Amino acid sequence: MRAFLLTMTILMSPTIARGETFGIPELGVRFYAPKSYTPLTKEEIEFKFPSNRAPSYVIGNASRSTTIAFDVKNNPLHDDLDRGLNEFKTLFDRIVPGIEWKGRKIIELQGQKWIYLEMVSRAADTNIHNIMLTTHYRGGMLIFNFNSTVEEFPEVESILRKCIETIKINVKVDSK
């Protein structure tokens, strides 16, 4: 009975094992996301991230209520990640009204140390649950932002966390 329940749980759970590979081919960055996630158009990215610092790469679910943004920025990240973590907190506390922190720490993924920031903030029309990761990369910083509406987050949280675990850098990525 136990084996049957485990098998059914695995088969019925949304999984990324059969997911799609996404990444930045020219930079050797890749991760897996559900096959149902598709790249946002330039217009969708500009609408969702109305700033001149919008990410270059964004994928999302069909309704675009959950997205994964990733990019490499030329801004160098502080060598001391703990100090960088504190600088991000100070910056976000200042520029994001009503930010609610869920987590701030240094984590390790695939042998690489990352700044991990998790927060809830207000967007134009809803509250957004964000998980942001950043690390040193080629003299700049590699940034991932996993976000979802607060209402949808409980449904997609495990999927987003599994996607995070698949991030790899300095790998060969086939371009699509």
Secondary structure, DSSP 8 states (H G I E B T S, - for coil): -HHHHHHHHHHHS--STT-EEEEEGGGTEEEEE-TT-EE--HHHHHHHS-STT--SEEEE-TTSSEEEEEEEESS---SSHHHHHHHHHHHHHHHSTT-EEEEEEEEEETTEEEEEEEEEEE-SSSEEEEEEEEEEETTEEEEEEEEEETTTHHHHHHHHHHHHHT-EES------
